[in-house]
Amino acid sequence: MELSKLYVIQCITIASGNLRLNSDKISAVTSFKEYLAKKDNLLEIFQKMKKVTELSKIAIHLNEILNFAADPKIDLLKISEKFREHIVLIGRDLSIFLDAITPVQLKNVLDEFEKNLNLSVNTNPTIEKEKILTEKQETEKLKKEYILDEEEAEEYNFEQYQKAVLGPIKELDGFLERLENMDTTIDEMEKYFQLMNNNSVLSQKAGFEIITNMHSYFSGTLKLIMDSKLSAEHVTIEKMRACLIVIAALIREKEVDITSYLNKAESLGRMLQNFKKE
């Protein structure tokens, strides 16, 4: 077994050993470790697991740990210290993970994951991919004009507010691309969650109801992803991006029909309301 894989599995083994687990939870950990031990490319596995609601949170940290262990420049003098940090990190994740899933549920999740993994390897591009490509091209056009445009917004009485709201739009768009690929960290998610929450409050004080809602929908959806209650699927990410487009278009007072993007964003609001009812 390669060293990086051994490092990850040892982290899981020791972290689980530090927890008070019943027989069901021990069984679930064992099944999870056995599944990982059979895989040759854990980096690819963790990248794909990040998109599975039940596995996403633990997969994010396992991916970070694997990258550390696989780094050829790893500082061997500090590896014991890092190993202890990683055990604590995975211990927290395992505790939450095992409270939320039974051995039977985990088996079903891994079976479904394996099936989708095999489909992604064996299936040729489909109509769905063409649909996504078309949607990306349409969104790219508006992104270029309203999000990536370096033209400064016109000056208003709320110049400071506009700077606070428009300033992060471009980097938020880049964050969404990383989020869809789950090439991000919990800390980065938390950073943008707090940013959008703060800008929602600012927008409410400025009297912009729609822009307030756009920020709230974005941060609320991100929170669900952070809590592993929602996966960062392409459709969800595009709805979050629609929030950014609506914000940028309204602040800059561009004369363009953003109805379709507003509808996408509003669907996030309805989804958030449904989660609150559960």
Disulfide bonds with the S-S distance in Angstrom:
none
